Amino acid sequence: MAGIQVAHVRIGSGAGMGQKPDDWRTVSLCGPCHDTQHKNGEATFWEAYKTARGIDVETLIGEFIASSPRRAEIKRAQAGEATPSDYRAQVTEEDYHCGQ
């Protein structure tokens, strides 16, 4: 199984080219999927992901946030009440597998 990598999602983040979106706007992808996300571009990758898996990226981000031990802090940051320091998902290969 390929290793898991943190993939930032720029779509919908307001982050421009060369800017990193908030760390809570991340999902876990296997290495080959993360490479494809960069190679094909986010819009193309996430549309294909939705078609293949039946879930859009915003819903996926929401699921990661809902399962995060820092979800209350993230929700405050989303509401503009706090600035998150680092919300990278901490999952193992057993938690996620994209089928590659």
DSSP file (Angstrom, degrees, kcal/mol; ACC not computed):
  #  RESIDUE AA STRUCTURE BP1 BP2  ACC     N-H-->O    O-->H-N    N-H-->O    O-->H-N    TCO  KAPPA ALPHA  PHI   PSI    X-CA   Y-CA   Z-CA
    1    1 A M              0   0    0      0, 0.0     2,-0.1     0, 0.0    92,-0.1   0.000 360.0 360.0 360.0 141.3    0.0    0.0    0.0
    2    2 A A        -     0   0    0      1,-0.1    98,-0.1    91,-0.1     0, 0.0  -0.393 360.0 -99.1 -71.5 149.9    1.2    3.5   -0.8
    3    3 A G        -     0   0    0      1,-0.1    28,-1.6    27,-0.1     2,-0.3  -0.254  37.7-109.0 -66.6 157.8    2.1    5.8    2.1
    4    4 A I  E     -A   30   0A   0     26,-0.2     2,-0.3    87,-0.1    26,-0.2  -0.716  34.9-171.1 -91.8 138.6   -0.4    8.5    3.2
    5    5 A Q  E     -A   29   0A   0     24,-3.2    24,-2.6    -2,-0.3     2,-0.5  -0.955  27.3-114.9-129.1 148.5    0.3   12.2    2.5
    6    6 A V  E     -A   28   0A   0     -2,-0.3     2,-0.6    22,-0.2    22,-0.2  -0.719  31.9-163.1 -81.0 125.2   -1.3   15.4    3.6
    7    7 A A  E     -A   27   0A   0     20,-3.1    20,-1.9    -2,-0.5     2,-0.2  -0.947   9.1-143.6-114.8 115.8   -2.9   17.1    0.6
    8    8 A H  E     -A   26   0A   0     -2,-0.6     2,-0.7    18,-0.2    18,-0.2  -0.522  11.4-142.1 -72.6 142.9   -3.8   20.8    1.0
    9    9 A V        +     0   0    0     16,-2.9    13,-0.1    13,-0.3    -1,-0.0  -0.926  22.3 175.6-111.0 109.9   -7.0   21.7   -0.8
   10   10 A R    >>  +     0   0    0     -2,-0.7     3,-2.5     2,-0.1     4,-0.6   0.792  50.3 101.5 -83.7 -30.3   -6.8   25.2   -2.4
   11   11 A I  T 34 S+     0   0    0      1,-0.3    -2,-0.0     2,-0.2     0, 0.0  -0.356  99.1   6.0 -57.5 126.2  -10.1   25.1   -4.1
   12   12 A G  T 34 S+     0   0    0     -2,-0.1    -1,-0.3     3,-0.1    -2,-0.1   0.496 106.5 100.4  80.1   3.0  -12.5   27.2   -2.1
   13   13 A S  T <4 S-     0   0    0     -3,-2.5     9,-0.2     2,-0.2    -2,-0.2   0.685  84.8-127.2 -94.8 -19.7   -9.8   28.3    0.3
   14   14 A G     <  +     0   0    0     -4,-0.6     2,-0.3     1,-0.3    -3,-0.1   0.399  65.7 134.7  83.4  -3.9   -9.1   31.8   -1.0
   15   15 A A        -     0   0    0     -5,-0.5    -1,-0.3     4,-0.1    -2,-0.2  -0.639  43.2-149.6 -80.2 134.1   -5.4   30.9   -1.2
   16   16 A G    >   -     0   0    0     -2,-0.3     3,-2.3     1,-0.2    -1,-0.1  -0.230  40.2 -50.1 -92.9-175.0   -3.8   31.9   -4.5
   17   17 A M  T 3  S+     0   0    0      1,-0.3    -1,-0.2    -2,-0.1     3,-0.1  -0.328 129.4  14.1 -56.9 130.4   -0.9   30.5   -6.5
   18   18 A G  T 3  S+     0   0    0      1,-0.3     2,-0.4    -3,-0.1    -1,-0.3   0.456 104.8 111.0  81.1   0.8    2.1   29.9   -4.2
   19   19 A Q    <   -     0   0    0     -3,-2.3    -1,-0.3    -9,-0.0    -4,-0.1  -0.876  63.9-134.2-108.5 141.2    0.0   30.3   -1.1
   20   20 A K        -     0   0    0     -2,-0.4     3,-0.1    -3,-0.1    -4,-0.1  -0.794  21.2-133.1 -92.1 130.9   -0.8   27.5    1.3
   21   21 A P        -     0   0    0      0, 0.0   -11,-0.1     0, 0.0    -7,-0.1  -0.203  47.4 -62.6 -71.2 172.3   -4.4   27.3    2.5
   22   22 A D    >   -     0   0    0     -9,-0.2     3,-1.9     1,-0.1   -13,-0.3  -0.212  48.5-119.5 -53.1 145.8   -5.3   26.8    6.1
   23   23 A D  T 3  S+     0   0    0      1,-0.3    66,-0.2    61,-0.2     3,-0.2   0.709 111.6  65.0 -66.4 -19.3   -4.0   23.5    7.5
   24   24 A W  T 3  S+     0   0    0      1,-0.2     2,-1.0    64,-0.1    -1,-0.3   0.627  85.0  76.9 -78.0  -9.4   -7.5   22.4    8.3
   25   25 A R  S <  S+     0   0    0     -3,-1.9   -16,-2.9     2,-0.0     2,-0.3  -0.429  79.2 109.8 -92.5  58.3   -8.3   22.4    4.6
   26   26 A T  E     -A    8   0A   0     -2,-1.0     2,-0.3   -18,-0.2   -18,-0.2  -0.916  44.9-171.7-130.4 156.5   -6.4   19.1    4.1
   27   27 A V  E     -A    7   0A   0    -20,-1.9   -20,-3.1    -2,-0.3     2,-0.5  -0.936  31.1-107.0-137.5 162.8   -7.2   15.5    3.4
   28   28 A S  E     +A    6   0A   0     -2,-0.3     2,-0.3   -22,-0.2   -22,-0.2  -0.811  40.4 173.2 -94.1 129.6   -5.2   12.4    3.4
   29   29 A L  E     -A    5   0A   0    -24,-2.6   -24,-3.2    -2,-0.5     2,-0.1  -0.955  35.0-108.9-130.0 151.7   -4.3   10.9    0.0
   30   30 A C  E  >  -A    4   0A   0     -2,-0.3     4,-2.6   -26,-0.2     5,-0.2  -0.391  43.8-101.5 -69.4 160.8   -2.0    8.0   -1.0
   31   31 A G  H  > S+     0   0    0    -28,-1.6     4,-2.6     1,-0.2     5,-0.2   0.904 120.8  49.3 -52.8 -50.2    1.2    9.1   -2.7
   32   32 A P  H  > S+     0   0    0      0, 0.0     4,-2.1     0, 0.0    -1,-0.2   0.887 112.9  47.5 -61.3 -38.0    0.0    8.3   -6.3
   33   33 A C  H  > S+     0   0    0      2,-0.2     4,-2.5     1,-0.2    -2,-0.2   0.903 111.4  50.8 -68.9 -39.3   -3.3   10.2   -5.8
   34   34 A H  H  X S+     0   0    0     -4,-2.6     4,-1.8     2,-0.2    -1,-0.2   0.914 110.5  49.4 -63.6 -41.8   -1.5   13.2   -4.3
   35   35 A D  H  X S+     0   0    0     -4,-2.6     4,-2.8    -5,-0.2    -1,-0.2   0.915 111.2  49.7 -60.6 -42.8    0.9   13.3   -7.3
   36   36 A T  H  X S+     0   0    0     -4,-2.1     4,-3.0     1,-0.2     5,-0.4   0.879 105.1  57.8 -64.6 -38.5   -2.1   13.1   -9.6
   37   37 A Q  H  X S+     0   0    0     -4,-2.5     4,-1.0     1,-0.2     8,-0.2   0.913 114.0  38.7 -56.5 -43.5   -3.7   16.0   -7.8
   38   38 A H  H  < S+     0   0    0     -4,-1.8    -2,-0.2     2,-0.2    -1,-0.2   0.900 118.5  47.6 -74.4 -41.3   -0.7   18.2   -8.5
   39   39 A K  H  < S+     0   0    0     -4,-2.8    -2,-0.2     1,-0.2    -3,-0.2   0.914 121.8  32.5 -68.4 -44.2   -0.1   16.9  -12.0
   40   40 A N  H  < S-     0   0    0     -4,-3.0     4,-0.3    -5,-0.2    -1,-0.2   0.630 115.5-109.5 -89.3 -14.8   -3.7   17.1  -13.3
   41   41 A G     X  -     0   0    0     -4,-1.0     4,-2.5    -5,-0.4     5,-0.2   0.078  27.5 -89.7  93.6 149.1   -4.7   20.2  -11.3
   42   42 A E  H  > S+     0   0    0      1,-0.2     4,-3.2     2,-0.2     5,-0.3   0.912 121.0  52.5 -63.0 -46.1   -7.1   20.3   -8.4
   43   43 A A  H  > S+     0   0    0      1,-0.2     4,-1.7     2,-0.2    -1,-0.2   0.926 114.8  42.4 -58.8 -45.5  -10.3   21.0  -10.3
   44   44 A T  H  > S+     0   0    0     -4,-0.3     4,-2.1     2,-0.2    -1,-0.2   0.924 116.5  48.5 -65.8 -45.1   -9.7   18.0  -12.6
   45   45 A F  H  X S+     0   0    0     -4,-2.5     4,-2.5    -8,-0.2    -2,-0.2   0.945 113.3  45.1 -61.9 -49.8   -8.6   15.7   -9.8
   46   46 A W  H  X S+     0   0    0     -4,-3.2     4,-2.2     1,-0.2    -1,-0.2   0.818 111.3  52.9 -71.0 -29.1  -11.4   16.5   -7.4
   47   47 A E  H  X S+     0   0    0     -4,-1.7     4,-2.2    -5,-0.3    -1,-0.2   0.925 112.5  45.0 -66.9 -43.5  -14.1   16.2  -10.2
   48   48 A A  H  X S+     0   0    0     -4,-2.1     4,-2.6     2,-0.2    -2,-0.2   0.886 111.9  53.3 -65.3 -38.3  -12.7   12.7  -11.1
   49   49 A Y  H  X S+     0   0    0     -4,-2.5     4,-2.8     2,-0.2     6,-0.4   0.925 109.7  47.9 -61.4 -45.5  -12.5   11.8   -7.4
   50   50 A K  H  X S+     0   0    0     -4,-2.2     4,-2.3     1,-0.2    -2,-0.2   0.909 113.0  48.1 -62.8 -42.5  -16.2   12.8   -6.9
   51   51 A T  H  < S+     0   0    0     -4,-2.2    -2,-0.2     1,-0.2    -1,-0.2   0.917 118.0  40.6 -63.3 -43.8  -17.2   10.8  -10.0
   52   52 A A  H  < S+     0   0    0     -4,-2.6    -2,-0.2     1,-0.1    -1,-0.2   0.834 130.9  23.8 -75.3 -33.9  -15.2    7.7   -8.9
   53   53 A R  H  < S-     0   0    0     -4,-2.8    -3,-0.2    -5,-0.2    -2,-0.2   0.528  95.2-124.2-116.6  -8.9  -16.0    7.8   -5.2
   54   54 A G  S  < S+     0   0    0     -4,-2.3     2,-0.4    -5,-0.4    -4,-0.2   0.727  76.0 102.8  74.7  21.5  -19.3    9.7   -4.9
   55   55 A I        -     0   0    0     -6,-0.4    -2,-0.2    -5,-0.1    -1,-0.2  -0.997  62.0-137.3-139.0 133.5  -18.0   12.3   -2.5
   56   56 A D     >  -     0   0    0     -2,-0.4     4,-2.2     1,-0.1     3,-0.2  -0.476  28.3-110.3 -87.3 163.0  -17.0   15.9   -3.2
   57   57 A V  H  > S+     0   0    0      1,-0.2     4,-2.8     2,-0.2     5,-0.2   0.841 115.0  54.7 -64.2 -36.6  -13.9   17.5   -1.6
   58   58 A E  H  > S+     0   0    0      2,-0.2     4,-2.2     1,-0.2    -1,-0.2   0.897 110.0  47.3 -66.0 -38.3  -15.8   19.9    0.7
   59   59 A T  H  > S+     0   0    0     -3,-0.2     4,-2.1     2,-0.2    -2,-0.2   0.909 111.8  51.2 -65.5 -41.7  -17.8   16.9    2.2
   60   60 A L  H  X S+     0   0    0     -4,-2.2     4,-2.1     2,-0.2    -2,-0.2   0.924 109.8  48.7 -61.2 -45.8  -14.5   15.0    2.6
   61   61 A I  H  X S+     0   0    0     -4,-2.8     4,-2.6     1,-0.2    -1,-0.2   0.925 110.1  53.1 -58.7 -44.3  -12.9   18.0    4.3
   62   62 A G  H  X S+     0   0    0     -4,-2.2     4,-2.6     1,-0.2    -1,-0.2   0.864 107.2  51.1 -59.5 -37.9  -15.9   18.2    6.6
   63   63 A E  H  X S+     0   0    0     -4,-2.1     4,-1.5     2,-0.2    -1,-0.2   0.889 109.8  49.6 -67.9 -39.2  -15.6   14.5    7.5
   64   64 A F  H  X S+     0   0    0     -4,-2.1     4,-0.5     2,-0.2    -2,-0.2   0.922 113.0  47.1 -63.9 -42.9  -11.9   15.0    8.4
   65   65 A I  H >< S+     0   0    0     -4,-2.6     3,-1.2     1,-0.2    -2,-0.2   0.930 109.3  53.8 -63.5 -45.2  -12.9   18.0   10.6
   66   66 A A  H 3< S+     0   0    0     -4,-2.6    -1,-0.2     1,-0.3    -2,-0.2   0.815 113.0  43.4 -60.5 -31.0  -15.7   16.1   12.3
   67   67 A S  H 3< S+     0   0    0     -4,-1.5    -1,-0.3    -5,-0.1    -2,-0.2   0.476  91.5 108.7 -94.1  -1.8  -13.4   13.3   13.2
   68   68 A S    X<  -     0   0    0     -3,-1.2     3,-1.5    -4,-0.5     4,-0.2  -0.514  69.1-138.9 -76.1 139.2  -10.5   15.6   14.4
   69   69 A P  T 3  S+     0   0    0      0, 0.0     3,-0.2     0, 0.0    -1,-0.1   0.662 108.3  53.4 -67.0 -13.1   -9.8   15.9   18.1
   70   70 A R  T 3> S+     0   0    0      1,-0.2     4,-2.4     2,-0.1     3,-0.2   0.073  71.4 121.0-105.8  22.4   -9.3   19.6   17.4
   71   71 A R  H <> S+     0   0    0     -3,-1.5     4,-2.6     1,-0.2     5,-0.2   0.852  72.0  52.6 -58.9 -38.0  -12.7   20.0   15.7
   72   72 A A  H  > S+     0   0    0     -3,-0.2     4,-1.9     1,-0.2    -1,-0.2   0.914 111.3  47.2 -65.3 -40.7  -14.0   22.7   18.2
   73   73 A E  H  > S+     0   0    0     -3,-0.2     4,-2.1     2,-0.2    -2,-0.2   0.892 112.1  50.3 -65.3 -40.3  -10.8   24.7   17.6
   74   74 A I  H  X S+     0   0    0     -4,-2.4     4,-2.8     2,-0.2    -2,-0.2   0.924 108.5  52.0 -64.5 -44.5  -11.2   24.4   13.8
   75   75 A K  H  X S+     0   0    0     -4,-2.6     4,-1.6     1,-0.2    -1,-0.2   0.890 109.5  50.0 -60.4 -39.3  -14.8   25.5   13.9
   76   76 A R  H  <>S+     0   0    0     -4,-1.9     5,-3.0     2,-0.2     6,-0.7   0.910 110.9  49.7 -64.8 -40.6  -13.8   28.6   15.9
   77   77 A A  H ><5S+     0   0    0     -4,-2.1     3,-1.5     4,-0.3    -2,-0.2   0.905 108.3  52.8 -64.1 -41.5  -11.1   29.3   13.3
   78   78 A Q  H 3<5S+     0   0    0     -4,-2.8    -1,-0.2     1,-0.3    -2,-0.2   0.843 108.2  51.3 -61.8 -33.1  -13.7   28.9   10.5
   79   79 A A  T 3<5S-     0   0    0     -4,-1.6    -1,-0.3    -5,-0.2    -2,-0.2   0.440 121.4-110.1 -84.1   0.5  -15.9   31.4   12.3
   80   80 A G  T < 5S+     0   0    0     -3,-1.5    -3,-0.2     2,-0.2    -2,-0.1   0.623  88.9 115.8  82.9  13.4  -13.0   33.8   12.5
   81   81 A E  S   <S+     0   0    0     -5,-3.0     2,-0.3    -6,-0.2    -4,-0.3   0.648  79.4  11.4 -89.5 -16.6  -12.6   33.5   16.2
   82   82 A A        -     0   0    0     -6,-0.7    -2,-0.2    -8,-0.1    -1,-0.2  -0.981  67.9-121.9-154.8 159.9   -9.1   31.9   16.2
   83   83 A T        -     0   0    0     -2,-0.3     2,-0.1    -3,-0.1    -9,-0.1  -0.946  32.9-132.9-108.2 116.5   -6.2   31.2   13.9
   84   84 A P        -     0   0    0      0, 0.0   -61,-0.2     0, 0.0     3,-0.1  -0.382  10.6-158.8 -69.2 145.2   -5.4   27.5   13.7
   85   85 A S  S    S-     0   0    0      1,-0.2     2,-0.2    -2,-0.1   -62,-0.1   0.897  73.4 -16.9 -89.0 -47.3   -1.7   26.6   14.1
   86   86 A D        +     0   0    0    -64,-0.0    -1,-0.2     1,-0.0   -64,-0.0  -0.768  53.5 171.0-164.4 113.1   -1.7   23.2   12.4
   87   87 A Y        +     0   0    0     -2,-0.2   -61,-0.2    -3,-0.1     3,-0.1   0.006  23.3 154.9-113.7  27.5   -4.7   20.9   11.7
   88   88 A R        -     0   0    0      1,-0.1   -64,-0.1   -63,-0.1     2,-0.1  -0.335  51.1-109.9 -59.6 132.0   -3.1   18.3    9.6
   89   89 A A        -     0   0    0    -66,-0.2     2,-0.8     1,-0.1    -1,-0.1  -0.365  23.4-148.4 -62.6 137.9   -5.0   15.1    9.8
   90   90 A Q        +     0   0    0     -3,-0.1     2,-0.3    -2,-0.1    -1,-0.1  -0.812  40.0 143.6-112.5  90.2   -3.2   12.4   11.7
   91   91 A V        -     0   0    0     -2,-0.8     2,-0.2     3,-0.0   -87,-0.1  -0.834  38.1-137.2-123.8 162.0   -4.3    9.2   10.1
   92   92 A T    >>  -     0   0    0     -2,-0.3     3,-1.1     1,-0.0     4,-1.0  -0.632  36.2 -98.6-110.4 172.6   -2.6    5.9    9.4
   93   93 A E  T 34 S+     0   0    0      1,-0.3     3,-0.2    -2,-0.2   -91,-0.1   0.793 123.7  60.4 -62.3 -26.7   -2.8    3.7    6.4
   94   94 A E  T 34 S+     0   0    0      1,-0.2    -1,-0.3     3,-0.0     3,-0.1   0.791 102.1  53.6 -70.3 -26.2   -5.4    1.6    8.2
   95   95 A D  T <4 S+     0   0    0     -3,-1.1     2,-0.4     1,-0.2    -1,-0.2   0.759 118.6  25.3 -77.8 -25.0   -7.7    4.6    8.4
   96   96 A Y     <  +     0   0    0     -4,-1.0     2,-0.3    -3,-0.2    -1,-0.2  -0.998  52.9 163.7-147.1 137.4   -7.6    5.4    4.7
   97   97 A H        -     0   0    0     -2,-0.4   -93,-0.0    -3,-0.1   -68,-0.0  -0.884  18.6-161.4-153.4 124.3   -7.1    3.6    1.4
   98   98 A C        -     0   0    0     -2,-0.3    -1,-0.0     1,-0.0   -69,-0.0   0.507  52.2-102.7 -86.9  -3.4   -8.1    5.1   -1.9
   99   99 A G              0   0    0      0, 0.0    -1,-0.0     0, 0.0    -2,-0.0   0.492 360.0 360.0  98.8   3.2   -8.0    1.7   -3.8
  100  100 A Q              0   0    0    -98,-0.1    -3,-0.0     0, 0.0     0, 0.0   0.453 360.0 360.0 -85.4 360.0   -4.7    2.2   -5.6
